[in-house]
Amino acid sequence: MKIKYNSPVILTYSIFSICVLVFCTTDLVAAYFSSPANLSFSNPFFYLKLISYIFGHGSWSHLLGNLMIILLVGPLLEEKYRSGKLLEMVLITAIVTAVLNAVLFSTSLIGGSGIAFMLILLGSFSNIKSKEIPLTFILIALLFIGSEIVSTLKIDRISQFSHLAGGFIGAGYGFVRTGRR
């Protein structure tokens, strides 16, 4: 039996995120693996940071929490939507979340939580049929949105905004992709 690199987008993301945490200092992560805190279209690093922040994580628990979701749901979705489409979804989720965060807040994002929540809501569309909304999607959406709204009441360093943005983008992709069948 041989080992297969069965999910190139998800596995590459996971390996690169682990490497960033292992090999980069906190200062390097802050400089290159955090989202832009404001819009700066003339700065070339602005464009890099619109995507690179999803690879940076503040701790092993932060990374492992995201990877548990991403590695559980991601390969199934990559098989369903194919690597190119899933990569497109990841990149659009990262960019839209980073730009909205820069417009609405003056803080940076770090980590792949938005990607994880995009995958969760997208995954709830796995068995959707034309003109039907799965009850599992409604339950996941209610639990997800409810828990994120409750979490905003706590003072912590977690960006519930990125979770919500990723979840809404995943739900949107699920509706759009299902509508094209």
Residue pairs with C-beta under 8 A, 6 or more apart in sequence:
5 11
6 75
6 79
7 74
7 75
7 78
7 79
7 83
8 78
8 83
9 74
9 78
9 83
9 86
9 87
9 90
10 70
10 71
10 74
10 75
10 78
10 86
13 54
13 55
13 70
13 74
13 90
13 112
13 115
14 67
14 70
14 71
16 55
17 54
17 55
17 56
17 57
17 63
17 66
17 67
17 112
18 63
20 29
20 33
20 55
20 56
20 57
21 56
21 57
21 60
21 63
24 32
24 33
24 56
29 56
29 57
29 58
29 110
30 108
32 45
32 48
32 49
32 52
32 56
33 49
33 52
33 53
33 55
33 56
33 110
34 49
34 53
34 56
34 108
34 109
34 110
35 49
35 50
35 53
35 97
35 98
35 101
35 102
35 108
35 109
35 110
36 46
36 49
36 50
36 98
36 102
36 108
37 102
37 105
37 106
37 107
37 108
38 102
38 106
39 46
39 99
39 102
39 103
40 46
49 98
50 94
50 95
50 98
50 99
51 91
51 94
51 95
51 98
53 94
53 98
53 108
53 109
53 110
53 111
54 90
54 94
54 111
54 112
54 114
54 115
55 112
56 110
56 111
57 63
57 66
57 110
57 111
57 112
58 110
58 111
58 157
62 111
63 111
66 111
66 112
66 113
66 115
66 116
69 116
69 117
69 119
69 120
70 112
70 115
70 116
70 119
73 116
73 119
73 120
73 122
73 123
74 86
74 119
76 123
76 126
77 86
77 119
77 122
77 123
77 126
78 86
80 126
81 89
81 177
85 177
89 118
89 122
89 169
89 170
89 173
90 115
90 118
92 169
93 114
93 115
93 118
93 165
93 166
93 169
93 170
94 114
94 115
96 165
96 169
97 109
97 114
97 161
97 162
97 165
97 166
97 169
98 109
100 161
100 165
101 107
101 108
101 109
101 159
101 161
101 162
101 165
104 161
105 161
107 159
109 159
109 162
111 162
113 158
113 159
113 162
113 163
113 166
114 162
114 163
114 165
114 166
114 169
115 166
116 166
117 144
117 162
117 163
117 164
117 166
117 167
117 170
118 166
118 167
118 169
118 170
118 173
119 170
120 140
120 144
120 167
120 170
121 137
121 140
121 141
121 144
121 166
121 167
121 168
121 170
121 171
121 174
122 170
122 171
122 173
122 174
123 170
124 134
124 136
124 137
124 140
124 141
124 174
125 134
125 137
125 171
125 174
125 175
125 177
125 178
127 134
128 134
128 137
128 174
128 178
130 178
130 181
137 171
137 174
141 167
141 171
144 163
144 167
145 164
145 167
148 160
148 163
148 164
148 167
149 160
151 158
151 160
152 160
